[in-house]
Amino acid sequence: MFAALDGTPLTLTSGGLRRYTEELLRALKAEYPGDQFVPLSDQIVRPGTFLDRRWWTVGLPRTIRRLGISVFHGTDFAVPYLPVCPAVMTVHDVSPWSNRGWHSGAARVRRRTPILIRLGLVTLLLTPTEAVKREVLELFRISSDKVVVVPEAPAPHFQPRGVLREPDIPYFLFVGTIEPRKNIPTLIAAWREVRRKHPAVELFLAGRHRSDAPKIEAEPGLHVAGEVSETHLAALYNGATALVYPSLYEGFGLPVVEAMQCGTPVIASRDPALIEVGGGAPLHVAAEDAAAMAHVMCEVFEDAHLQARLSEAGLLRASQFSWSRTARLTHEVYVEAIQRYSSRHRA
């Protein structure tokens, strides 16, 4: 097999799309050394421009034919605009369609992806959770057998490493792109409530700040760390009292499984995908209820036994995810896509 993956997410500096593409490529190469897996991208072209459209209609199809690609995997909501080979597309979530205010620059995805699916240019779809699969079936009105759930996973370097912070600086942690649907204002409001009762508790926000997200004003105890190295991120997970993930909507929630794999307690919103991925290990709270969120944060901070229970449950749940398993399941989908494409084009 010679599989090509859309390498465009690898041009991002951080975020779930980059993590997914990077870890999946690495795991596929490790699990299937006899096959070839390459990222393809026209990195010098700005998205949405005439040259970008020519890449998808002309440049990419030509490259696929020239290389003899067996199957193409669209890791970022797109596949070639011509049926030159079997195509698999990952729909990470349906946020571009469910709330336009969450994605100011997603108009192209909203228009393009449904058309590619309706035209039959996507052989099979992947979703990271059953929750997203249900949404995809309703949104795109397609047959259930065309959508396969393949969960994502935490990177293997996220592991328990003992306490990596000063014991007199307790903090809660958020990890992820700072964007509207991550619900950061509610988290900050909840943390302020916690701080009234426990003035020493601080809050770290780690992740790229997207341009359409509200500005976060500096204040004592609030650390806007921005993008951090993998080593620094692992240290932040390990040192945190808990990861707090109050997202209004998620397709999977990689930081949740990363934190759990580090043995860090998790407090998350009641988003269906986060409940599914958490598997009962996190504490869940209404996303927009700052008072309830603050109450749960205080409970975790004040109760060492609760912290230990959440840590143990998280480690057990995280052990059920691995990029090796994700790669094997994805490879099975590639094989199925090749078979379906061949059958259709022989008919």
Number of C-alpha atoms within 10 A of each C-alpha: 16 14 21 23 24 23 22 19 22 19 10 12 10 17 18 17 15 19 20 21 21 15 19 24 19 14 17 22 16 13 15 14 9 10 12 14 21 15 17 17 19 16 13 8 14 11 14 13 10 10 16 17 17 14 19 18 15 15 16 22 20 15 13 19 12 9 10 14 20 20 24 29 28 23 23 21 20 23 28 25 20 15 15 17 22 26 27 28 26 21 22 23 22 17 18 18 16 14 12 13 14 19 19 13 14 15 13 11 17 18 12 14 18 15 15 18 19 12 11 11 21 27 24 24 25 24 24 23 23 20 21 22 23 13 16 21 14 11 13 13 12 13 9 12 8 13 23 19 18 20 21 26 29 25 18 12 12 21 20 19 13 11 13 13 14 8 8 8 13 17 22 24 21 25 27 21 20 25 19 18 18 22 19 21 16 19 24 17 16 22 27 20 19 23 17 10 10 15 11 13 21 21 23 19 23 21 20 19 19 12 10 14 18 13 11 13 7 9 7 7 17 19 15 18 13 15 19 14 9 12 10 12 18 20 20 27 30 26 24 25 24 27 28 28 26 29 24 17 23 22 24 28 25 21 20 27 29 26 31 32 30 26 28 30 32 30 24 23 26 19 21 17 21 27 19 14 26 24 14 14 22 27 19 21 20 16 21 17 15 21 17 14 28 22 16 18 23 19 14 21 19 13 10 12 10 14 20 15 13 24 24 17 20 27 22 16 19 23 13 11 18 16 22 19 19 20 24 17 15 21 17 11 21 23 15 16 24 21 13 15 19 13 10 9 7 7 5
